[in-house]
């Protein structure tokens, strides 16, 4: 049987690391997998490095030899570890705010968000509330004002405030020159 032509382009989401992990889990070398699937070792090596793509038929053949479902190549990794340099950016709204998710995207019982709020950055023009049982707001750096009902809480570095997030509230960085870094710890998740 002829070996399939190797593509010099990679299309779609990266799948190489998952193929490599499945191959190693089965205790196979690249050469052994190549022999079992009638593909070249070079092609499998390129595929594992996401430097080429494969046809649907070829992927089915490889996945069959590895004993995995083809759909598993496209599922989000379910890991408990979120590395600092790999934090997913998020946009939870507001003005002058950059958000990063610290909890894995699959987690539903707890959500932790780190926000960098520019001087004057704010949640918006109207108070907001959302469905969750509890929210702890912890100021890592700078200052944050939070208005809830008739009270304004003036938080500084190291301060923590527990609120019921269903209650309408609004927040802003009162500084004209310093950004603030804030952790929002929400249970269960608001998404």
C-alpha positions in Angstrom: 0.0 0.0 0.0 1.4 3.4 -0.9 2.1 5.9 1.8 -0.1 9.0 1.8 1.4 12.2 0.7 2.6 14.4 3.4 1.1 17.9 3.6 3.5 20.8 4.3 0.8 22.8 6.0 -0.9 22.4 9.3 -4.6 23.2 9.3 -7.0 23.2 12.3 -6.3 23.0 16.0 -2.9 21.5 17.1 -3.3 17.8 17.9 0.4 16.6 17.8 1.0 16.6 21.6 -2.1 14.5 22.2 -1.0 12.0 19.5 2.5 11.8 21.0 1.1 11.3 24.6 -1.2 8.5 23.4 1.6 6.8 21.5 3.9 7.0 24.5 1.1 5.8 26.8 0.8 2.7 24.6 4.6 2.2 24.8 5.1 2.6 21.0 8.0 4.2 19.2 7.3 6.4 16.2 8.7 3.6 14.0 6.4 1.0 15.6 3.3 3.3 15.0 4.5 4.0 11.5 4.7 0.2 10.7 1.3 -0.5 12.3 -0.4 2.2 10.3 1.6 1.9 7.0 2.8 5.5 7.3 6.3 6.9 7.3 8.1 7.7 10.5 8.9 11.1 9.2 5.2 11.8 8.6 4.2 10.8 12.2 7.1 12.8 13.6 5.9 15.9 11.7 2.3 15.3 12.7 3.3 15.0 16.4 5.1 18.4 16.1 2.1 20.0 14.4 4.2 20.6 11.3 1.8 18.8 8.9 -1.8 17.7 8.7 -3.4 14.4 7.9 -6.5 13.3 6.1 -9.5 12.2 8.1 -8.8 8.6 7.0 -5.2 8.8 8.2 -6.3 10.2 11.5 -8.8 7.4 12.0 -6.1 4.9 11.2 -3.6 6.4 13.7 -6.3 6.8 16.4 -7.4 3.1 15.8 -3.8 2.0 16.3 -3.5 4.1 19.5 -6.8 2.9 20.9 -8.3 6.5 21.2 -11.3 8.2 19.8 -10.6 10.8 17.1 -12.8 13.3 19.0 -10.4 13.1 21.9 -7.9 15.0 19.8 -10.1 18.1 19.9 -11.3 18.0 23.5 -10.0 20.6 25.9 -7.3 19.1 28.2 -8.8 18.5 31.6 -6.0 19.6 33.8 -6.0 21.2 37.3 -2.9 23.2 36.5 -3.1 26.7 34.9 0.4 27.9 34.4 1.0 31.7 34.8 2.2 32.2 31.2 -0.7 30.1 29.8 -3.6 31.8 31.6 -6.5 32.2 29.2 -7.5 35.8 28.6 -11.1 36.5 29.3 -13.5 39.4 28.9 -15.9 39.7 31.7 -16.8 43.3 30.8 -15.9 46.7 32.2 -13.7 49.5 30.9 -10.0 49.6 31.2 -9.8 46.0 32.5 -7.8 43.0 31.4 -9.0 39.7 32.9 -7.3 36.3 33.1 -8.9 33.1 34.3 -6.9 31.3 37.0 -9.1 28.3 37.4 -9.4 25.6 34.6 -12.1 26.4 32.1 -14.0 23.1 32.9 -14.3 23.9 36.6 -17.9 24.8 37.6 -17.8 25.0 41.4 -15.2 27.8 41.7 -14.0 30.6 39.5 -11.0 32.8 40.2 -10.3 35.8 37.9 -7.3 38.1 38.1 -8.0 41.6 36.8 -5.6 44.4 36.0 -7.6 47.6 36.2 -6.2 50.7 34.6 -6.4 54.1 36.5 -10.1 55.1 36.3 -11.1 51.6 35.0 -14.6 50.5 36.1 -17.3 47.9 35.8 -19.6 50.1 33.8 -22.2 52.9 34.2 -24.8 50.8 35.9 -24.6 48.5 38.9 -24.7 44.8 38.0 -25.4 41.5 39.7 -25.1 37.9 38.6 -26.1 34.4 39.7 -23.6 33.0 42.2 -23.7 32.3 45.9 -20.6 34.2 47.1 -17.8 36.4 45.7 -14.6 37.3 47.5 -12.8 40.4 46.2 -9.1 40.6 47.1 -6.9 43.5 46.2 -3.4 42.3 45.3 -2.1 45.7 44.4 -3.5 49.3 44.3 -7.0 50.4 45.3 -10.6 49.5 44.4 -13.8 51.1 45.3 -17.0 49.0 45.4 -20.5 50.5 45.8 -23.2 48.2 47.0 -26.6 49.4 48.1 -25.9 52.7 49.9 -22.3 51.9 51.0 -19.0 52.4 49.2 -16.2 50.1 50.3 -12.7 51.6 49.8 -10.3 48.7 49.4 -6.5 48.8 49.5 -3.7 46.4 48.9 -4.3 43.3 51.1 -8.0 44.0 51.7 -10.7 41.4 51.1 -14.4 41.9 50.8 -17.0 39.1 50.7 -20.3 40.0 48.9 -23.4 38.4 47.6 -22.9 38.8 43.9 -26.7 38.8 43.1 -26.9 42.2 44.9 -26.4 45.0 42.4 -22.9 46.5 42.8 -20.4 48.6 40.8 -16.6 49.0 41.2 -13.9 51.3 40.0 -10.2 52.0 40.4 -10.2 55.5 42.1 -6.5 56.2 41.2 -5.7 58.6 38.5 -2.2 57.2 38.0 -1.9 53.6 39.4 -3.4 50.4 38.1 -4.9 47.9 40.4 -4.7 44.1 40.4 -7.7 42.3 41.9 -8.7 38.7 42.5 -12.4 37.8 42.1 -13.2 34.5 43.7 -16.7 33.3 42.8 -18.6 30.2 43.8 -20.2 28.6 41.9 -19.0 29.9 38.6 -20.8 32.8 37.0 -20.3 31.4 33.4 
